[in-house]
Amino acid sequence: MSTPSPIDARAWRYLAAHRVARLTTVDADNLPSVVPICYATDGAMIYSALDAKPKQVVPTALKRVQNILNHPDVALVVDDYREDWAQLSYLLVRGRATVITGESEEHARAVALLRAKYPQYHAMPIEDQPIIRIAPQHARFWESRPDATDSGAEPARRLDFAALVRGRRSVRAFRPDPVPRALIERILEAARWAPSPHGRMPWRFAVITRPEIKARLADAMGDTWQQTLAMDNEPPAVVAKRLANSHDRIRTAPALILLCLYTDDLDHYPDAARQTAERLMAVQSLGAAAQNVLLAAYEAGLDAGWMCAPLFCPETVRGALDLPDSLVPHALFPIGYAAKDPKRRPRLPLDELVVRWE
Ligand SMILES: Cc1cc2nc3c(=O)[nH]c(=O)nc-3n(C[C@H](O)[C@H](O)[C@H](O)COP(=O)(O)O)c2cc1C
């Protein structure tokens, strides 16, 4: 049986949601030393790699390592500073640190946790480096508005832009935890600021969280898709498997955001070429709104997938959700907390993607 953690769930959430901590160690002369560290957690331990960021000495000769070997008691501070002082908070964790090296299962797990949190570690050989493990013994949380309610929402990942765009990934399986309404609103707020032709915002959204509506949508889309797959002469077992997967994705996603094209406010042209371009621009703008949804979800500590299925059965989706004819369903985004880290698809190098630069 595992022993209960000496720090509570809120402290773990706060740690998981932040990117950098200040680690204090004490040297042989009892003088404190503080360094900023990247770290990852697993709900029992805090891990920090002695990574390949520029250093003046080999990792094991670092002052923080020498200090830990002499004196394993450490303190860690993670904080939020805002100019609005009603929104300040920090977490102070005291614990005992150890340096783990080599090929232990724990070292491998710590490397995986660090890489899942910081995409930058994928390009660094941290599996060959020692890792600091901190076993928390005590935590103190402080905030300037102690009456603020903890909505249970996992706080935002608060990534810088490069980490946000590189960290976002398509997730196809979620934990059952519900998505707080405030986070859905935050995602939709981001979508609202997408660019659009003439600023006409040719997108509308439907949010589905109620199980019976998800089931209705999944059933209706499944029926239509079955007819389509039958046209492709796929073997029945393959059809059944693909249908079951798609059905499960819709039913088990904690929340669904449906992105619809809305063209009523677009310009109208007498010639077909301009009319086609106008509609195409609106569809391009759906892509921009979609990317805002995906990035905002990731930044909010969530993950999202992208299902293009509504594009193939817009009437069915409209019927299942009682949507007006003016909306053309284009994409469905299942949203929630990732059940596991998905495999990433590699990207082409820039010199293949940029065809000319003069
Ligand atoms: C227009 C569009 C349609 C997509 N449709 C689906 C889909 O129906 N099912 C799915 O699993 N992923 C779908 N995806 C997600 C892509 O497979 C995914 O973005 C791609 O493999 C790259 O992986 P990443 O998003 O994890 O970086 C779609 C993506 C786009 C942009």
The ligand as an SDF file (V2000), in Angstrom:
LIG
                    3D

 31 33  0  0  0  0  0  0  0  0999 V2000
   -8.2730   19.4030  -40.8140 C   0  0  0  0  0  0  0  0  0  0  0  0
   -7.8150   18.3300  -39.8710 C   0  0  0  0  0  0  0  0  0  0  0  0
   -8.5660   17.1930  -39.7080 C   0  0  0  0  0  0  0  0  0  0  0  0
   -8.1900   16.1950  -38.8160 C   0  0  0  0  0  0  0  0  0  0  0  0
   -8.9890   15.1190  -38.6310 N   0  0  0  0  0  0  0  0  0  0  0  0
   -8.6540   14.1680  -37.7260 C   0  0  0  0  0  0  0  0  0  0  0  0
   -9.5230   13.0700  -37.4970 C   0  0  0  0  0  0  0  0  0  0  0  0
  -10.6020   12.9650  -38.0620 O   0  0  0  0  0  0  0  0  0  0  0  0
   -9.1380   12.1450  -36.6040 N   0  0  0  0  0  0  0  0  0  0  0  0
   -7.9410   12.2460  -35.9180 C   0  0  0  0  0  0  0  0  0  0  0  0
   -7.6450   11.3590  -35.1150 O   0  0  0  0  0  0  0  0  0  0  0  0
   -7.1100   13.2890  -36.1050 N   0  0  0  0  0  0  0  0  0  0  0  0
   -7.4250   14.2600  -36.9910 C   0  0  0  0  0  0  0  0  0  0  0  0
   -6.6130   15.3370  -37.1800 N   0  0  0  0  0  0  0  0  0  0  0  0
   -5.3940   15.4650  -36.3510 C   0  0  0  0  0  0  0  0  0  0  0  0
   -4.1230   15.1020  -37.1370 C   0  0  0  0  0  0  0  0  0  0  0  0
   -4.0700   13.7120  -37.3530 O   0  0  0  0  0  0  0  0  0  0  0  0
   -2.9180   15.5680  -36.3040 C   0  0  0  0  0  0  0  0  0  0  0  0
   -2.9980   16.9750  -36.1520 O   0  0  0  0  0  0  0  0  0  0  0  0
   -1.6040   15.2320  -36.9730 C   0  0  0  0  0  0  0  0  0  0  0  0
   -1.4250   13.8310  -37.0280 O   0  0  0  0  0  0  0  0  0  0  0  0
   -0.3990   15.8440  -36.2470 C   0  0  0  0  0  0  0  0  0  0  0  0
   -0.3610   15.4130  -34.9120 O   0  0  0  0  0  0  0  0  0  0  0  0
   -0.4090   16.4420  -33.6810 P   0  0  0  0  0  0  0  0  0  0  0  0
   -1.7090   17.2010  -33.7740 O   0  0  0  0  0  0  0  0  0  0  0  0
   -0.3490   15.5720  -32.4460 O   0  0  0  0  0  0  0  0  0  0  0  0
    0.7770   17.3510  -33.7800 O   0  0  0  0  0  0  0  0  0  0  0  0
   -6.9750   16.3350  -38.0710 C   0  0  0  0  0  0  0  0  0  0  0  0
   -6.2130   17.4970  -38.2530 C   0  0  0  0  0  0  0  0  0  0  0  0
   -6.6260   18.4810  -39.1180 C   0  0  0  0  0  0  0  0  0  0  0  0
   -5.8070   19.7410  -39.2280 C   0  0  0  0  0  0  0  0  0  0  0  0
  1  2  1  0
  2  3  1  0
  2 30  2  0
  3  4  2  0
  4  5  1  0
  4 28  1  0
  5  6  2  0
  6  7  1  0
  6 13  1  0
  7  8  2  0
  7  9  1  0
  9 10  1  0
 10 11  2  0
 10 12  1  0
 12 13  2  0
 13 14  1  0
 14 15  1  0
 14 28  1  0
 15 16  1  0
 16 17  1  0
 16 18  1  0
 18 19  1  0
 18 20  1  0
 20 21  1  0
 20 22  1  0
 22 23  1  0
 23 24  1  0
 24 25  2  0
 24 26  1  0
 24 27  1  0
 28 29  2  0
 29 30  1  0
 30 31  1  0
M  END
$$$$
